[in-house]
Amino acid sequence: MPNSPSNINPNFKRKPSPVYTMVMCLQGIEKGDTKILSYVISKAESHLLEDQKFVSEIIIKLKPKKNTKKIAISGAPGVGKSSFINSFGSYLLSKGQKLAILPVDPSSQLSQGSILGDKTRMEDLVNLDDAYIKPMASSLALGGLAPSSSVAAMICERSIFDFIIMETVGVGQSEYEARHMVDLFVLLLQPGGGDDLQGIKRGIMEMADLMIVTKVDGLLEKNGLQSYKAYQNAMKMFLPNKYGWSSQIFKHSSMTGMGEDDIYNGIKEYFDFMNEEARLGSLRSMQDERLFEKEYKSILLNHIMSNDDVSKTIESLRQQLNKQEIIPLQALETLRQKLND
């Protein structure tokens, strides 16, 4: 309504965003400057070509730390991913480790906006110097990870961090996408007395390097222990992965910290194993190839769509399909001929 009072304070003046030079960004990332890290990662989330080039140049100029460990924490909504990261992250800090945490919040199907509430659920880590938390919107990505998550991880790899922890939305294909972006894939499982085994796809369980039954405390302790034993028995049927690693299962309580020594030792055992016979290098090389395959197709598509004739042809075919004047195969054949001309 024209005469409705505005909710915006007329005296409010937005503080201009800082602008950092390339040199400032390179130096800031190496020192772990959180403001500069957030500045560069925000550019990684941008769709502007100049921002993407800026970030690429930074990543190319800086070498990654050799011993940084990338870990994905996945699991169904409500399993307690943020609570686990808050608790176990505090444990890692007590060991003198530096953490970068990239939680991904689901985007609204209507507004495509993100709640970005995961950071508020990590209250023990938010104000600690050795923990950097950068929430990222999933932007409705099918994989449950923000499209820029892999680039954000590359930026953090070139900083001061010992661990990079990526939390997925935990829906759809998130587990499969996350597995191809990290060194270690951790699947969190709900306590449910074993009945929840029916709700977990075997392929996801077989893909996990570590599995952790959460909330094994209070009223859920009995169910948690039953689930732990049920999963233990189910895992006996699983074969080792292509590198020869057999998944391990643990139990955990975010309330008491129970299980964190065992989980830490399990992570250490995994990386000791993967560092033998260049297994970790092989895994990362495969992931680099997969990222290239995925992104070069996107670059080619954008290049093709920038051609006015092609984009007009596609729009015309869409309209004809909408009017049922042609069938999809005809539309595809027309497009194929257009591209070959």
C-alpha positions in Angstrom: 0.0 0.0 0.0 1.4 3.4 -0.9 0.6 5.0 2.5 1.9 2.1 4.6 4.7 3.0 7.0 8.1 1.7 6.0 9.7 -1.0 8.2 13.2 0.4 7.2 14.8 2.9 9.4 15.3 6.0 7.1 18.4 6.9 9.1 20.0 3.5 8.5 23.2 3.7 6.4 24.6 0.4 5.2 28.3 0.1 5.9 30.1 -0.4 2.6 31.6 -3.9 2.1 35.4 -4.0 2.4 37.4 -4.5 -0.8 40.6 -6.5 -0.5 43.4 -6.6 -3.1 44.8 -9.8 -4.5 48.0 -9.4 -2.4 45.9 -8.7 0.8 43.8 -11.9 0.1 46.9 -14.1 -0.5 48.5 -12.9 2.7 45.3 -13.0 4.7 44.4 -16.6 3.7 47.9 -17.8 4.6 47.5 -16.2 8.0 44.0 -17.5 8.6 42.4 -14.0 8.6 38.7 -14.9 8.9 37.4 -11.6 7.4 39.5 -12.2 4.2 38.5 -15.9 4.1 34.8 -15.0 4.2 35.4 -12.3 1.6 37.1 -14.7 -0.8 34.5 -17.5 -0.2 31.7 -15.1 -0.8 33.3 -14.4 -4.2 33.4 -18.2 -4.7 29.6 -18.2 -4.3 29.2 -15.4 -6.8 28.1 -16.1 -10.4 30.1 -13.2 -11.7 32.9 -14.2 -14.1 35.3 -11.6 -12.7 34.7 -13.0 -9.1 35.3 -16.6 -10.3 38.5 -15.6 -12.0 39.7 -13.7 -8.9 39.1 -16.8 -6.7 40.7 -19.2 -9.3 43.9 -17.0 -9.4 44.1 -17.1 -5.6 43.8 -20.9 -5.5 46.4 -21.3 -8.3 48.9 -19.0 -6.5 48.7 -20.6 -3.1 49.7 -24.2 -2.4 47.5 -26.4 -0.2 48.8 -27.6 3.2 49.9 -31.2 2.9 48.3 -32.5 6.0 44.8 -30.8 5.9 42.1 -33.4 6.4 38.8 -32.9 4.6 35.8 -34.6 6.3 32.1 -34.7 5.3 29.5 -35.2 8.1 26.3 -36.5 6.6 23.1 -38.1 7.8 19.3 -37.7 7.8 17.8 -34.4 9.1 17.4 -34.5 12.8 20.3 -36.9 13.4 22.3 -34.2 15.2 25.0 -33.2 12.6 25.5 -29.7 14.0 25.4 -30.9 17.6 28.0 -33.6 16.8 30.3 -31.0 15.0 29.9 -28.7 18.0 30.9 -31.4 20.4 33.6 -33.2 18.5 34.9 -29.9 17.1 35.5 -28.7 20.7 37.3 -32.0 21.3 39.6 -31.4 18.3 40.4 -27.9 19.5 41.4 -29.4 22.8 43.9 -31.4 20.9 45.5 -28.2 19.4 43.8 -28.6 16.0 42.6 -25.7 13.9 39.2 -26.2 12.2 37.3 -24.8 9.2 33.7 -25.7 9.3 31.5 -25.3 6.2 27.9 -26.1 7.2 25.4 -26.1 4.4 21.8 -25.0 5.1 18.8 -26.0 3.0 17.4 -23.4 0.7 13.8 -22.5 0.7 11.9 -24.0 -2.3 9.9 -20.8 -2.7 12.4 -18.0 -2.1 15.6 -20.0 -2.7 16.9 -18.3 0.4 18.8 -20.0 3.2 18.1 -20.2 6.9 21.8 -20.3 7.7 21.0 -21.4 11.2 23.7 -24.1 11.6 26.2 -21.6 13.0 23.9 -20.8 15.9 23.8 -24.5 16.8 27.6 -24.6 17.2 27.6 -22.2 20.2 30.8 -23.7 21.7 32.8 -23.0 18.6 31.5 -19.7 17.3 33.7 -17.4 19.3 36.9 -19.5 19.4 40.0 -18.3 17.5 41.0 -21.7 16.2 37.5 -22.5 14.7 36.3 -20.7 11.5 32.6 -21.3 10.6 31.3 -20.2 7.2 27.7 -21.2 6.6 26.8 -21.8 2.9 23.5 -21.9 1.2 22.7 -25.1 -0.7 20.9 -23.0 -3.4 18.8 -26.1 -4.1 21.7 -28.1 -5.2 20.7 -31.7 -5.7 23.8 -32.9 -4.0 23.0 -31.4 -0.6 26.2 -29.4 -0.7 26.5 -25.8 -1.9 27.8 -25.7 -5.5 30.8 -23.6 -4.2 31.6 -26.0 -1.3 34.5 -27.6 -3.2 36.0 -24.2 -4.0 35.5 -23.0 -0.4 37.3 -26.2 0.8 40.2 -25.4 -1.6 40.5 -22.0 -0.1 40.5 -23.3 3.4 43.1 -26.0 2.4 45.5 -23.1 1.6 45.1 -21.5 5.0 46.1 -22.6 8.6 43.5 -25.4 9.2 44.2 -29.0 10.2 40.6 -30.1 9.6 38.0 -29.0 7.1 34.6 -30.2 8.1 31.8 -30.1 5.6 28.2 -30.6 6.8 25.6 -31.7 4.3 21.9 -30.9 4.2 21.4 -34.7 4.5 18.7 -35.2 1.8 18.5 -36.7 -1.7 21.9 -37.4 -3.2 23.9 -35.5 -0.6 25.8 -38.5 0.6 27.0 -39.5 -2.9 28.0 -35.9 -3.8 29.9 -35.4 -0.5 31.8 -38.6 -0.9 33.5 -37.2 -4.0 34.6 -34.0 -2.4 36.4 -35.2 0.8 39.0 -37.5 2.2 36.8 -39.1 4.8 33.0 -39.6 4.7 31.3 -39.9 8.1 27.6 -41.0 8.2 25.7 -40.2 11.4 22.9 -42.6 12.3 19.8 -42.2 14.4 19.2 -44.4 17.5 16.2 -46.6 16.8 16.6 -50.0 18.3 17.7 -51.5 14.9 14.4 -50.8 13.2 15.9 -47.9 11.4 18.1 -50.2 9.4 15.3 -50.6 7.0 15.4 -46.8 6.3 19.1 -46.7 5.4 20.1 -47.6 1.9 22.8 -50.2 1.9 24.8 -48.3 -0.7 25.1 -45.3 1.6 26.3 -47.4 4.5 28.8 -49.2 2.3 30.1 -45.8 1.1 30.8 -44.5 4.6 34.3 -44.7 5.9 33.1 -44.2 9.5 29.6 -44.5 10.9 28.5 -43.0 14.2 25.3 -43.7 16.2 24.4 -40.3 17.8 22.4 -39.4 20.9 23.5 -42.4 22.9 22.4 -40.8 26.2 19.5 -40.1 28.4 16.2 -41.7 27.3 17.7 -42.7 24.0 20.7 -44.5 25.5 19.1 -48.0 25.4 17.9 -47.5 21.8 21.2 -46.1 20.8 23.1 -49.2 22.1 20.7 -51.5 20.3 21.1 -49.6 17.1 24.9 -49.7 17.5 24.8 -53.5 17.8 22.4 -53.9 14.9 24.6 -51.8 12.6 27.7 -53.7 13.8 26.1 -57.0 12.7 24.9 -55.5 9.4 28.5 -54.3 8.6 29.8 -57.8 8.8 28.3 -58.4 5.4 30.1 -55.4 3.8 33.2 -55.8 1.7 36.2 -53.4 2.1 36.2 -50.5 -0.3 38.4 -50.2 -3.4 41.3 -49.1 -1.3 40.9 -52.0 1.1 39.4 -50.0 4.0 36.7 -51.6 6.1 34.2 -49.1 7.6 34.1 -48.7 11.4 31.2 -47.8 13.6 31.2 -45.8 16.8 28.7 -44.4 19.3 28.6 -40.8 20.5 26.9 -38.5 23.0 27.0 -34.7 22.4 25.8 -34.2 25.9 28.7 -36.1 27.6 31.3 -36.4 24.9 31.2 -40.2 25.2 33.0 -41.9 22.3 35.1 -39.0 21.2 38.5 -40.6 22.0 37.4 -43.7 20.0 36.2 -41.6 17.0 39.5 -39.5 17.0 41.5 -42.7 17.0 39.3 -44.1 14.2 40.0 -41.0 12.1 43.7 -41.3 12.8 43.7 -44.9 11.8 41.9 -44.1 8.6 44.3 -41.4 7.5 47.3 -43.6 8.5 45.9 -46.3 6.2 45.1 -43.9 3.4 48.6 -42.4 3.5 50.1 -45.8 2.9 50.8 -46.8 -0.7 49.7 -43.3 -1.9 46.0 -44.2 -1.4 45.0 -40.7 -0.4 46.8 -39.2 -3.3 44.9 -41.6 -5.6 41.6 -40.7 -4.1 42.2 -36.9 -4.5 43.4 -37.3 -8.1 40.2 -39.2 -8.9 38.2 -36.4 -7.2 40.1 -33.7 -9.2 39.2 -35.5 -12.5 35.6 -35.8 -11.5 35.4 -32.1 -10.7 37.0 -31.2 -14.0 34.5 -33.5 -15.9 31.6 -31.8 -14.1 32.7 -28.2 -14.5 34.0 -28.3 -18.1 30.6 -29.4 -19.2 29.1 -26.5 -17.4 31.6 -24.1 -19.1 30.7 -25.6 -22.5 27.0 -25.2 -21.8 27.3 -21.6 -20.8 29.4 -20.9 -23.9 26.7 -22.5 -26.1 23.9 -20.7 -24.4 25.6 -17.4 -24.8 25.0 -17.7 -28.6 21.8 -15.7 -29.4 20.8 -18.1 -32.3 21.0 -21.1 -30.1 19.2 -19.6 -27.1 16.4 -18.3 -29.5 16.1 -21.8 -31.0 15.8 -23.4 -27.6 13.1 -20.9 -26.5 11.2 -21.5 -29.7 11.4 -25.3 -29.1 10.1 -24.8 -25.6 7.1 -22.9 -26.8 6.3 -25.6 -29.5 6.6 -28.3 -26.8 4.3 -26.3 -24.6 1.7 -26.1 -27.4 2.3 -29.8 -28.1 3.2 -29.0 -31.7 6.2 -31.2 -31.6 7.4 -34.1 -29.4 10.7 -34.0 -27.4 12.6 -36.1 -29.9 11.8 -33.7 -32.7 12.9 -30.8 -30.5 16.2 -32.5 -29.7 16.8 -33.4 -33.4 16.1 -29.8 -34.4 18.6 -28.5 -31.8 21.2 -31.1 -32.8 21.0 -29.8 -36.5 21.2 -26.2 -35.3 24.4 -26.9 -33.4 25.9 -28.8 -36.4 25.2 -25.9 -38.8 
